[in-house]
Amino acid sequence: MFDKITQIIKEKKLKASECTYHTLRSLDNDGRIRVLAIKGEENATAEYVCPFCGHYGVVEELWKRPFSIKCQKCGKTIKVPKLKGKKDKKKKAKK
């Protein structure tokens, strides 16, 4: 599981500098989402385990922030959560 994005990275021999966005986040109820957006491409690829129904899926969606997808099985929206502590870092940088 979670090998589709790994496969894309290997096939295209992508470097971090060639990605607009790449993340793997844990969600509630053992859910997970991994997103890859490649520079110059409109769509992002998302691999996920739905936190609501446990379905594993891979989808391509228009890349935009904040990024979210709908589970292909239950239809519920799955959002990429913000990183914890991000707001605190911005406040400290302003001081």
N, C-alpha and C positions, 0 to 999 in steps of 0.2 A: 504494500500500500504506500501511497505517496511517492510513487516512482515516475509518474508522468512528467512532472516538472524537471526532475533529475535527468530524465531521458532527453528532454528538450535542450537543457543546458549542455549535455554531452554532445548531442548531435550538431548543435550550432556552435560548439566550442566557445560558449559565452564567458566573458570576463565580467566582473562586478561593474566596471565602468560602462558596459554596454547595456546595463539594466536601468530602467527608470525606477523600478521598485521590485524588491524581492523580500518576502517575509514568510515566516512560519509561526503562527500564533496558536496557543492553546485556548480553547473555549470551554464554557461550562459543560458539565455532563460528559466529559471525555471527548468533546468535539474538538476539531482542529481545522485550521484553514491555512493553506499555503498559496501565495499569490506571486506570479512572475509577470512583470510588465517590461517589455524590451523596448529600448529607445527606437523611435521611428515607426513603431507599430501602434495602431489604434486600440487593439484588443489586448487584454490581459488574460492569462490562463490561471484558473483557480482550481485547486484540488482541495477537497474538504471531506470531513466526517461531520455530518449534521448533528448539532448539539440537541436537537429536538427529537429526531427519529433514528439517528445512528447510521443513516445512509451514507455510503462513500460515493463521491461523484467527481467528475472533472468537467468544467465548463469554460467557455471563452466568453468574456463580456467586454463591453466598451470600458476602457480604462478611464476612471475618474476617481477623485477623492472627495468624500470618503467612499471607499470601495465596499460594495455589498453584492451578494448574489442571492438567488432563491434556490432552495433545495429542490432538486428534480423530483423527489418523492413526495414530501409533505407540503412543499410550496411556501414554507416559512422563510423569512429573510434572515440571512446570516451576514453579520457585519464583521469587518476586521476591527478588533478592539484597539484603542489607543494604547501606546506603551505607558506603563505605570511610571509616574515620576517625571513625565515630560514637562508638565506645567511648572513643577518645582525648579527644574533646570533653567527654564526661561526666566523665572523670577530672579534666581541667583545671578544669572548672567547680566541682568539689568542693573544690579546693585553696584 
